[in-house]
Amino acid sequence: MMGYNRTLKATAIAAVLLMSHALQAADKTDSASYVAGDIGPHDGTVYFVDASGEHGLEAKAADEMHSLNWNDAVSAASANGDGWRLPSKTELKLLYEQRSLVGGFANDDYWSATELDSISAWIQGFFNGDQDRYNKYSTLKVRAVHPF
């Protein structure tokens, strides 16, 4: 029951995030409907959609080539183009929950964009599902996401 409540809470938080991102979507005239597993409007794999099916989150098909420290991870994710970025802690948890749908994840830790303080940020373990904080100088895996 606790796992269900956590998933429900994460989904609700993601929905709020998506509503704010929907206003910033690059293609505001696209009213296509998506489901998880589709190729999204920015050529990533859709891993979360809202009730309308028009707004959600997509992830790159592959990790960045190398493990990176947090600052380089932020830069590398955004270098994929306009709107691509590191996922928030909540978005990364949702991505972990849909890892088999998206595919290509290492059995390793991934950076989120959510900072704890000036020297640490939150991570998601893709081997055990734990979220924790790491020193930003650590080198971890990176997977970029894009809201639509």
Protein Blocks (a to p, Z undefined) as FASTA:
>chain_A
ZZmmmmmmmmmmmmmmmmmmmmmpfblmbccdcdehiacfkopacfbdcfkopaccdddf
bdcfbdcdfklmmmmmmmnoghiacddfklmmmmmmmmmmngoiacdddddfbdfblmbc
cdddfknopacdddfkbccdddddddZZ
